[in-house]
Amino acid sequence: MKVIIIDDEKAMHLILKRMLAKMAEVEIAGIFADTAAAYAYLPIMRWI
């Protein structure tokens, strides 16, 4: 499963990235600080 992380705190990016890395079925497709950046990334994700 591909997931994206959206959080405005850099520390949470690291915490969530480490937590999700322990799950073999999870692939982090992107990490964003705001929803606008994540939303702009979604059309690109359709082709991956």
N, C-alpha and C positions, 0 to 999 in steps of 0.2 A: 504494500500500500504506500502510495506517495503522499506525503504530508508537507504542508508549509507551516512555518512558525511565524506568528505575528505578535510582536510585543514591543512596547516602546522602551523597555529596559534591557540594556546589553547583557546584564547579569542573567536575566531570565533566558536569553538566547542560549547561553552556555549551559544553564541548568537543564533546559528542555532538550537541547541537543544531546547531552550526555545521557539523560534518561531514555530518550527514544532510541539511542544507539544500542541499547541493551536488547531491543526488540528486533529480532532477525527479519520479521516481515515488514518492517517500517523503513522507508527510504525518505530522507529529508530532501525535498526538492527545492526548497528555498527558505530563506530566513529574512524577515522584513521588520522594519521598525514602525511602519504605519500601513493602514489598510489600503490607501491609494496606491502605494508601490506594489503591494500584493495583488491588488485587482488588475493593475496593468500587466502583471506577469502571467495571469491566468490564461489569456489567449495563447501565449507561447507554450504553456504547459500542455495544451491539447495535442500538440504534435510530438511530444516526447513519450 
